């Protein structure tokens, strides 16, 4: 069991938002995992993003029992989209007025966590005052057991169950509405541009109960990732190298080819980039800087003059 936190006046405070689209099969598990946390959120807004499967009734049942849980329904044209998810989250953030908090988080509607998950994230913030965004590693079921996702990296913070320091969240303007998704990448890149660090912690599992589909859904997912890479300013040469690295992803070979085709479809049509040039140039310098260190010197170091109060009295 985790050590108890300090006095109420020093206890860390966080709020959560969740966009749920037809998650009747999973949302109750997610609610249970939040209720089981060693530190409860000051407020948790669950937005039904035009659900039609009974999600609303499940969330409403718990919202009546727990004051910190708020329910909001968004009506829109049918179908799922990455844009609508972030729009739903933006509406959720509007219901945080009146809540006192230092951290703001997103939690997907098909996630379960260990009881100390959010407490451990806030302890990480306490130890690292330059940290702006933090999460655990996503685990998905394979052959009957949860295993860490192949794409997990300490430098890549998944959106599934993350916390953002409030000052960082406000400095990046919250989550961006993007055509092909990638709001997690956008947030962490903007954070780094503003002088914050972003990190995932391997020892904190995020149990994802509805991983990316198989068959046609998975093929479409790989194709979309290519479009996503283009929208974020990926260079054709870098994208080709990236697709070669992903040839072993399911479906083998075809997944990498589809990703490249998605990129090329946008490249040939000269679609507008989804992010400002300053952001993708920053990202490109960091990507190529990993291969050619002298390039990283072209990017000036961001400021690191941040001071925050202590929330835990026993760390």
N, C-alpha and C positions, 0 to 999 in steps of 0.2 A: 504494500500500500504506500502511496506517495506521502511524503511528509506534509503535514497540514500547512496551509498558507498562513500568512500573518494576520494581523488584526483587520477588521472590516475596512478601516480607513485606508489600508495599504493593499487590499485585495485587488488583483487585476480584474478588469471588466472587459467583456467583449460582447459583440452582437453578431448574429448570423442571418444570412439570407439564403433561401433555397427556391429555385425555379423547378416546378414539378409538372411534367407533361405526361399524362397517362401512366402514373407510377403506383397504381393501386397494389401491385404485386410486391412493391419494395418499400413504400413510404413509411409503413408502420415500423419496419425494422430500423429505419433511419431515425424516426421519432424516439424509439426506445433507446437508441445509442446516445442521443443527446440527453435524454432524461437520466441516463446512467453516468454522465460525466461528473468527475469530482468537483468541477467548477461549472455551474450552469451559466448560460448566457443571460445577459441583462434583458435581451429581447431576441426573439427568433421569428422572422417573418417568412412564412411559406406561401409562395405564390403559385396558384394553379394556373398554368399557362394554357388555358382553354381545354383542360382535361375533360374527357368524356367517359371515363371508365370507373368512376367511384372514388377517385383520389380526393375530391372535395369533401365527401362525407367522412372519410377517415381523418383528415386533418381537422375538420370542424369539431369532431368528437373530442379530440385532445385539446383544442384551443379553448373549449369550455372549461376544461379541468385545470389548465395551467395559464396563469396570467401573463407569463413572459412570451407565450406562443401566440402569434397573430396570423390570421388567415386572410388572404387577398386573392380574388379571382380576376383574371384578365381574359376578356372575350376578344377574339380576333378570328380571321379566316382560318379554316381547318388546316392541319398539317404541322409538321415540326420543322423549325428552322433555327439556325444559330443566332440570327438577329433577334428573333422573338424571345429567346432565352435571356439574352442580356437586357433587352427592354424590360422584361419581367423583373430582373434583378434591380434595375434602376428604380422601378416603382416600389420594390421592397425597401430600398434604401431610404425612400421618402417617408417611411413609417418609423424611422429611428428617432424622430424628433422627440425630445423629452427624456431619452435614455442617456445615461452617463456611461461612457466606454472609452477605452484606449485602443482597442483593436476591433477591426471589422472583418468578418469572414464569409466565405462562400462554402456551402455544403451541398453537394449534389443529392438528389432524392433517392439514390440507390446505393447508399454508402453505409457501412457500419465501422465503428472505431473502438479501440480499447478505452476503458473508462478515464484514463489519465491523458488522453490525446491532447485536448485543448490546454490543459494545465501545463503539459510538457512544452507545447509551442510557446506559451507565454513565458515560461522559464527560459527558453531559448532567446526570446526577445530581451529578457532581463540581462542575460549574460553578454549579449552582443547588441550594443546600442546603435550600430550602423545598419542593423538588419531591418529591412522594410517589409519583406514578404517571406513567409515560411510555411512549409507543409511537410507531410510524410511521404513515403513511397507507396505508389498504388500497387495493390496485389489483386490478381484476378484468378478465377478458378480454372485449373487445367487438370484433367484426369482426377477429378474429385477432391482436389486440395488447392488452397490459395497459394500462389507463387508470385514473387515480385515480377512486375512487368518489365519486359526486355528494354523498353525505352526509358526506364527510370534513370535519372542523372541527378547528382546533388546540385548541379547548376541550373536545372530545369524544374520549375515549381508548378505542379499540376493544379488545375483549378478545382479539382474534385473536393478537397477539404483543406483549404488554406486560410491563414490569417494574414491580415495586412495591418501594419501599424497605422493608426489613424492619420498621423501627419503625412505618411507616405501615400495613403489612399487619396487624401485631398490634393497632394502635390501632382499626382498623375491624372486627376480628374475622374477617378473611379474606373469601372470596366467599360471598354469601348464596344460599340455595336459594330460588328464586322460581318461581312457577307458570308465568308467561308469559315467563320469561327476563329479560334486562336486568341481569345481574349486573355488567356493566361500568359501566353508569350508576349503579347502587347504590354500587359501590365508589368511584367518583370523587366522587360527591356526599358520601358519608360522609367521605372523605378531606378534602374542602374544609371540611366542618363541623368537622373536627378540626385545622384550621389548615394543611393541606398544599395544595400546588398539584398540578394534573393537566394534562398537555399532550401533544398529538400533534405530531410533527415532519414537515412535508411532504416534506423531502428524503430521508426514510428509507422506501422502499417496502416494503409487505407484499404479496406476490403470493399472492392467494387463488385456489386452483385449483378450488374447487367453490362458486361463488356461489349465492345464493338461486335456487331453481328457477323455472321458468316455468309458465304455465298454471294448473292448479288449485293447485299448491303456492304459487305467487306470490300468488294470490287469498287463500289461507288465511293467508299471511304478513302481508298488509296488514290483514286482519281481526284477527289476533293483536296487531299493533302498537297497534291501538285499545284492546284489552283491557289491554295493557301500560301504555299511557298512563294509563288509569283506575287501575290498581293502584298507580301511583306518585303518585296524587293530583292529576292534571291537572284544572284547572277546565274546565267545559263551554265557556265562552266562549273560553278559550285553546285548547282542543282544536279548536273550530270554525275558528279562525284557522289553526291548524297544518294541519288537513286541507285547507283551501283552498290553502295553500302547496304541498301535496303532490299537488295535482290533476294536475300534469304528470308525476308518476312513473308508471312502467309498472305496470299497465295504465292508460293515460291516463284521467283522470276517475274511472273505476271504482275505482282504487286508493284515492283520497281518500275516496270514498263508503264503501267497505268499512271503512276505518279508523275513520270516524265511527260506522258501525254497530256495530263491535266495542266502541267506547267506550260507546255508548248501551246495548248489551246488558248490560254490567256495571252501568252507572249505574241502569238501571231495576230491576235485581234487587238493587241496593244491596249488591253484593259487598263484603266487607271489603277495605280497602286492604292492600297487601302490605308497606308500609313504615310506620314510626312517624310520627305526625303531625308531630313535630319535624323530620323529614327532608324531608317534602314541603312543609312550610311554608317551610323554608330554601330549597328549590329554587324554590318559587313566588315568593318575594321576589326571588331572583336573576333569574328569568325576567322578571317584571314590572319589576324594577329596570332592565333593559336598555331598556325602553320609557319608564319614568318614573324617572329617576335619584334623585328624592327618596325613593323607596321603599327603595332600597339602603341609605340612611342608617339605616333602622330595624334593620338587621342589624348587631350589633356585630362589629368586626374580630376575627378569631381570633388567638390568640397565635402568634408566629413566633420563639420562642427555642429554636432547634435548632442543635446543634453536632456535627459529624461529623469523623472522621479523613480524611486525604487518601489516596486509593488510587493515583492516578497521580502519578508523580514528574516527569513531563515536560510537564504541561499549563501 
